């Protein structure tokens, strides 16, 4: 019985393969973390100007921002990655003259460039929707009180927009973690790249199961951390909602009690008569 369990565990876990290639998986996870962190951060820095241009009354800026967002949201990320990775080689003389070819010849930089532009389009729309959700009356009231645009943005607009955008930003981060597996196609040895390398050496499909579990663990950890951040930032809204619900229940009970009393005792005028 014990030998059977040991054999089954050995078949499922493949300790020999993990002892030989486990360090490569760890290196792949580290590359994935770097890739996603840099891409999402740079994407955020690009997204804010794009969001402002998208909301601008200037038709040229607004049109350029709409075109950018439409292209990167409407085309596959793999296609964008190919355009950057293989397209850079097509314009190598120009990049050499500009002194940036040494950047684009690295798969890691090409992936960061493509992923940053892609996530910036999504983050720009998240920001635009969050900023549009803030009631205009609050902004107008703050302007009437003499607050500067900076103070209005810092103390009124962005605190409310941040709470609205927090969950979509978390979804975008998780989406980028899963999409980062595409980097393996352009020879980058991230988690999926190392998984493909190990499979090419061992032909053991279980390595893909291990990779899927690692991705699942990463996503689940981020989801739980993001949930804690969201609850912490919206704590005052939860308290206010509970107080409003409690007040509404009290008013409902009072109105029912009044209605019950009038139904049995008649109107106050009839009682006095």
C-alpha positions as CSV (number, residue, x, y, z in Angstrom):
1,X,0.0,0.0,0.0
2,X,2.7,2.5,1.0
3,X,4.8,1.5,-2.0
4,X,1.8,2.2,-4.3
5,X,1.2,5.6,-2.7
6,X,4.9,6.4,-3.1
7,X,4.9,5.4,-6.7
8,X,1.8,7.5,-7.4
9,X,3.3,10.5,-5.7
10,X,6.6,10.1,-7.6
11,X,4.7,9.9,-10.8
12,X,2.7,13.0,-10.1
13,X,5.5,15.1,-8.6
14,X,8.5,13.8,-10.5
15,X,11.0,14.7,-7.8
16,X,13.9,13.9,-10.2
17,X,12.8,16.5,-12.7
18,X,12.1,19.1,-10.1
19,X,15.5,18.6,-8.4
20,X,17.2,19.1,-11.8
21,X,15.1,21.9,-13.2
22,X,13.4,23.5,-10.2
23,X,15.9,26.3,-10.1
24,X,15.0,27.2,-13.7
25,X,11.4,27.5,-12.8
26,X,12.3,29.9,-10.0
27,X,14.4,32.0,-12.4
28,X,11.4,32.0,-14.8
29,X,9.1,33.3,-12.1
30,X,11.6,36.1,-11.3
31,X,11.7,37.1,-14.9
32,X,7.9,37.1,-15.1
33,X,7.7,39.3,-12.0
34,X,10.1,41.8,-13.4
35,X,8.4,41.8,-16.8
36,X,4.9,42.4,-15.4
37,X,6.0,44.9,-12.8
38,X,7.9,47.1,-15.3
39,X,5.3,46.8,-18.0
40,X,2.4,47.8,-15.7
41,X,4.4,50.6,-14.1
42,X,5.5,52.1,-17.5
43,X,2.0,51.5,-18.8
44,X,0.5,53.6,-15.9
45,X,2.9,56.4,-16.7
46,X,1.9,56.4,-20.3
47,X,-1.8,56.0,-19.6
48,X,-2.3,59.2,-17.6
49,X,-1.3,61.5,-20.5
50,X,-3.3,59.4,-22.9
51,X,-6.3,59.7,-20.5
52,X,-5.9,63.5,-20.4
53,X,-5.7,63.7,-24.2
54,X,-8.7,61.4,-24.5
55,X,-10.7,63.8,-22.3
56,X,-9.3,66.9,-24.0
57,X,-11.5,69.3,-26.0
58,X,-8.7,69.5,-28.5
59,X,-9.9,67.4,-31.4
60,X,-6.3,66.6,-32.5
61,X,-5.2,65.3,-29.1
62,X,-8.5,63.5,-28.5
63,X,-8.4,61.9,-32.0
64,X,-4.8,60.7,-31.5
65,X,-5.7,59.2,-28.1
66,X,-8.8,57.5,-29.5
67,X,-6.7,56.0,-32.3
68,X,-4.0,54.8,-29.9
69,X,-6.6,53.2,-27.5
70,X,-8.6,51.7,-30.4
71,X,-5.5,50.1,-32.0
72,X,-4.0,48.6,-28.9
73,X,-7.3,47.4,-27.5
74,X,-8.6,46.1,-30.8
75,X,-5.6,44.1,-31.9
76,X,-4.2,40.9,-30.3
77,X,-1.3,41.4,-28.0
78,X,0.6,38.6,-29.8
79,X,0.4,40.6,-33.0
80,X,1.7,43.7,-31.3
81,X,4.6,41.7,-29.8
82,X,5.5,40.4,-33.2
83,X,5.4,43.9,-34.7
84,X,7.8,45.1,-32.1
85,X,10.1,42.1,-31.9
86,X,10.4,41.3,-35.7
87,X,9.6,44.9,-36.9
88,X,12.6,46.3,-35.0
89,X,14.9,44.1,-37.1
90,X,13.3,45.5,-40.3
91,X,14.2,49.1,-39.3
92,X,17.6,48.2,-37.8
93,X,19.5,50.9,-39.7
94,X,17.2,53.6,-38.4
95,X,17.4,52.3,-34.8
96,X,21.2,52.1,-35.1
97,X,21.3,55.7,-36.3
98,X,19.2,56.7,-33.3
99,X,21.4,54.7,-31.0
100,X,18.7,52.5,-29.6
101,X,19.2,49.3,-31.5
102,X,21.1,47.8,-28.5
103,X,17.8,48.0,-26.6
104,X,15.5,46.5,-29.2
105,X,17.8,43.5,-30.0
106,X,16.9,42.2,-26.5
107,X,13.7,40.1,-26.2
108,X,13.2,41.4,-22.7
109,X,13.1,45.0,-23.8
110,X,10.8,44.3,-26.7
111,X,8.4,42.5,-24.5
112,X,8.3,45.4,-22.0
113,X,7.8,47.9,-24.8
114,X,4.9,45.9,-26.4
115,X,3.3,45.1,-23.0
116,X,3.6,48.7,-21.7
117,X,1.9,50.1,-24.8
118,X,-0.8,47.5,-24.6
119,X,-1.7,47.9,-20.9
120,X,-1.4,51.7,-21.2
121,X,-4.4,51.7,-23.5
122,X,-6.5,49.7,-21.1
123,X,-5.4,51.7,-18.1
124,X,-6.1,54.9,-19.9
125,X,-9.7,53.8,-20.4
126,X,-9.9,52.7,-16.7
127,X,-8.7,56.2,-15.6
128,X,-11.1,57.9,-18.0
129,X,-14.1,56.0,-16.7
130,X,-13.1,56.6,-13.1
131,X,-12.6,60.3,-13.6
132,X,-15.9,60.6,-15.4
133,X,-17.7,58.9,-12.5
134,X,-16.9,61.8,-10.2
135,X,-20.0,64.1,-10.1
136,X,-19.4,67.4,-11.9
137,X,-21.3,69.3,-9.2
138,X,-18.5,68.6,-6.7
139,X,-15.9,70.0,-9.0
140,X,-18.0,73.1,-9.7
141,X,-18.6,73.6,-6.0
142,X,-14.9,73.3,-5.3
143,X,-14.1,75.8,-8.0
144,X,-16.8,78.2,-6.6
145,X,-15.0,78.0,-3.3
146,X,-11.8,79.2,-4.9
147,X,-9.8,76.0,-4.9
148,X,-7.1,75.6,-7.6
149,X,-7.3,72.9,-10.2
150,X,-4.5,71.0,-8.4
151,X,-6.3,71.0,-5.1
152,X,-9.5,70.0,-6.8
153,X,-7.8,67.1,-8.4
154,X,-5.9,66.0,-5.3
155,X,-8.6,66.4,-2.7
156,X,-11.8,65.8,-4.6
157,X,-11.5,64.1,-7.9
158,X,-8.6,61.6,-7.6
159,X,-9.6,60.1,-4.1
160,X,-13.0,59.2,-5.5
161,X,-11.7,58.1,-8.9
162,X,-9.0,55.9,-7.3
163,X,-11.6,53.9,-5.4
164,X,-13.6,53.4,-8.6
165,X,-10.5,52.4,-10.6
166,X,-8.9,50.1,-8.0
167,X,-10.7,46.9,-8.9
168,X,-10.3,47.3,-12.7
169,X,-6.6,48.1,-12.2
170,X,-6.4,44.8,-10.2
171,X,-8.1,42.9,-13.1
172,X,-5.7,44.5,-15.6
173,X,-2.7,43.4,-13.4
174,X,-3.9,39.8,-13.3
175,X,-4.6,39.9,-17.1
176,X,-1.0,41.1,-17.7
177,X,0.4,38.3,-15.6
178,X,-1.4,35.7,-17.7
179,X,-0.6,37.5,-20.9
180,X,3.1,37.6,-20.0
181,X,3.2,33.9,-21.1
182,X,3.3,35.2,-24.7
183,X,6.9,36.4,-24.1
184,X,8.1,32.8,-24.3
185,X,7.2,32.9,-28.0
186,X,9.9,35.5,-28.7
187,X,12.6,33.4,-26.9
188,X,12.3,35.1,-23.5
189,X,12.9,32.6,-20.7
190,X,10.2,33.7,-18.3
191,X,8.1,31.1,-16.5
192,X,6.5,29.8,-19.6
193,X,9.7,30.0,-21.5
194,X,11.5,27.9,-18.9
195,X,8.6,25.5,-18.9
196,X,8.9,25.0,-22.7
197,X,12.7,24.5,-22.3
198,X,12.2,21.8,-19.6
199,X,9.5,20.1,-21.7
200,X,11.9,20.0,-24.7
201,X,14.4,18.2,-22.5
202,X,12.1,15.8,-20.6
203,X,8.9,15.4,-22.7
204,X,7.0,15.3,-19.4
205,X,3.7,17.1,-19.8
206,X,3.5,17.5,-16.0
207,X,5.8,20.5,-16.2
208,X,2.9,22.4,-17.8
209,X,0.7,21.4,-14.8
210,X,3.3,22.8,-12.5
211,X,3.5,26.0,-14.5
212,X,-0.3,26.4,-14.4
213,X,-0.3,25.9,-10.6
214,X,2.4,28.6,-10.2
215,X,0.5,31.1,-12.3
216,X,-2.6,30.2,-10.3
217,X,-0.8,30.8,-7.0
218,X,0.6,34.1,-8.2
219,X,-2.8,35.3,-9.4
220,X,-4.6,34.2,-6.2
221,X,-2.0,35.9,-3.9
222,X,-2.4,39.2,-5.9
223,X,-6.2,38.9,-5.8
224,X,-6.3,38.5,-2.1
225,X,-3.8,41.3,-1.5
226,X,-5.8,43.6,-3.8
227,X,-9.0,42.7,-1.9
228,X,-7.4,43.8,1.3
229,X,-6.2,47.1,-0.3
230,X,-9.7,47.7,-1.7
231,X,-11.4,47.0,1.6
232,X,-8.9,49.3,3.4
233,X,-9.4,52.2,1.0
234,X,-13.2,51.9,0.9
235,X,-13.7,51.3,4.7
236,X,-15.5,54.7,5.1
237,X,-17.9,53.8,2.3
238,X,-18.8,50.5,3.9
239,X,-19.5,52.2,7.3
240,X,-21.6,54.9,5.6
241,X,-23.5,52.3,3.7
242,X,-24.3,50.3,6.9
243,X,-25.4,53.5,8.6
244,X,-27.7,54.4,5.7
245,X,-29.1,50.9,5.6
246,X,-29.7,50.9,9.4
247,X,-31.3,54.4,9.2
248,X,-33.5,53.2,6.4
249,X,-34.6,50.1,8.4
250,X,-35.5,52.2,11.4
251,X,-37.6,54.6,9.2
252,X,-39.3,51.6,7.6
253,X,-40.2,50.1,11.0
254,X,-41.5,53.5,12.3
255,X,-43.7,53.9,9.2
256,X,-45.0,50.4,9.5
257,X,-45.8,51.0,13.2
258,X,-47.7,54.2,12.3
259,X,-49.6,52.5,9.6
260,X,-50.5,49.7,12.0
261,X,-51.8,52.1,14.6
262,X,-53.9,54.1,12.2
263,X,-55.4,51.0,10.7
264,X,-56.7,49.9,14.2
265,X,-57.5,53.2,15.8
266,X,-58.6,55.2,12.8
267,X,-57.4,58.7,11.9
268,X,-56.5,61.1,14.8
269,X,-59.5,63.4,13.9
270,X,-61.9,60.4,14.3
271,X,-60.3,59.4,17.6
272,X,-60.8,62.9,19.1
273,X,-64.4,63.0,17.8
